[in-house]
Every structure is written in structure tokens, then in C-alpha cells.
Amino acid sequence: MTEEDLGAQVYPVNEAGLAGDAAATTSEDRPGAREPVKLRSRDPEPAAETLPPPSEGAPKIRASKHRQPPPHSAGPEHEELPLQLQTRPGGRGVGATLLWSLGVVLMMVALGGQYAYFHRDQLALQAQWRPYLEMMCEIAECDLPPRRELTAIDLTDHAVQSHPQRDGALLITATLLNGAEFPQPFPDVEVVMMDIEQRPVASRRFVPAEYLAGRNPDSLFAAGQEAHLLLEVVDPGSQAVSFEFDFR
């Protein structure tokens, strides 16, 4: 068979597009041939979801070519500010505050009144508190001790001598004068004996019943009135050269 005859010979073609003889050749007839690779079939992609056509009355959205900036980003005047709680004006809060303040004031007044009532004897000795305590006792029906002003009492005509009837004893006499403008109780009298260096040698405190002769010691010392003092004490010896009086 010549080359022209070979070129003119026609081979039948199968469905795979290969010549019949070539298709009949298997992998066993061709040395070194590989097994055919099976291709995985891809699942068909789902069809795109179609939207229903817009109705005639629906508003049309128009796309803009210019992108709008986000809100609050135009400048410093649009910066986000911290949240602040808005207070509601007065009402119940103001009334409650006033009632609370009034209650505190009343409680303080009550405590002050109790203190003044139970310590009225000591407070009554101070002139600045005396008028208020008198008003309080008019309401509470309480009693105040008599006013006292020891600095208004003067000691005059005092003398110390040996007792004329008792050995080893001294007789002290003096005159008291109430220079206050009001009557007051008779004071306690303290006598202090001192030596030549003004150091105390002996001392003693006398109540009104011990130095008032012939008078009621519980009576008041009237304003501008005089009272005579008479004391009998033990002689401390020659070391006592002076003495002084003090009112308590």
C-alpha cells in the first residue's frame, strides 16, 4: 500500500472523537499507559435570587456617585460629648430637704435643752447664761440656785490674836461686805497660815455655820450688807507669821 493509499483511507470515528482502531486499543496493549483520571462533576450553582419588580407607587432610590461622610465627622463641633444626667427641678426633693433640716434643728435644740436642764446649777453661776436659764425654768417650772459673785465680797477689819480663854489657840475676826447688786449665799472661807517665806504652814476651810455667830447660815447675804466673821483655830506656832483669806 502506497503513501497515497494510506492518506486516502478513511477510519470510522466513534462518539469520543477517536478513530475506531485507536479506541479499540486498551491500556494493556500500550505499555506504560496510566489509568484514566476521573473528573469530579461540580454541582450546578444556584440561580441568583430574583427580586420582584417594584410596584408603581414605591419610591425610587437614586444612587449617588458622591459618598456621603458619616454623621458627626465634619469637624470639632460635631465631636461626641459625654452624657450628662439632667436634674429635674425641685418638688418633693426640696420639701424633704427642708423637713430633714427642720428635724435636725429641733433635735439639736432638744439636746441643748436637756443639757441645760441637768446642768443648770453650774450654768446658773455664769452671768451670761443666767437669763436664758431663768426663762427655761419659768416654762419647765424648775428652780435655779441663787446668783453668786464671790469677787464682789470684800473682807475688812480682819485681825488675828491669841485666844483669851484657850491656851494654844488663835482667835480670828473679820468683817464681810457684799458689794454685789443682788443677794447671794454666804461663801465658804479658807484661812491659810504662811511662814516668813510665804510658804503655807497650815490651812483650813470653814463653812458659814462655823464662822457666823447668831445668824442663819442658810439665809442670803443681802446686797450691801455686812456680816461678822469669828473663828477659833489651833495656833500653828511661831513659824506662822502671816495669814490670808480666800472665798469658795
Buried (B, 14 or more C-beta within 10 A) or exposed (E): EEEEEEEEEEEEEEEEEEEEEEBEEEEEEEEEEEEEEEEEEEEEEEEEEEEEEEEEEEEEEEEEEEEEEEEEEEEEEEEEEEEEEEEEEEEEEEEEEEEEEEEEEEEEEEEEEEEBBEEBEEBBBEEEBBEEBEEBBEEEEEEBEEBBBEEBBEBEEBEBEEBEEEEEEBBBBBEBBBEBEBBBBBBBBBBBBBBEEEEEBBBEEBEBEBBBEEBEEEEBBEEEEEBBBEBEBEBBEEEBEEBBBBBE
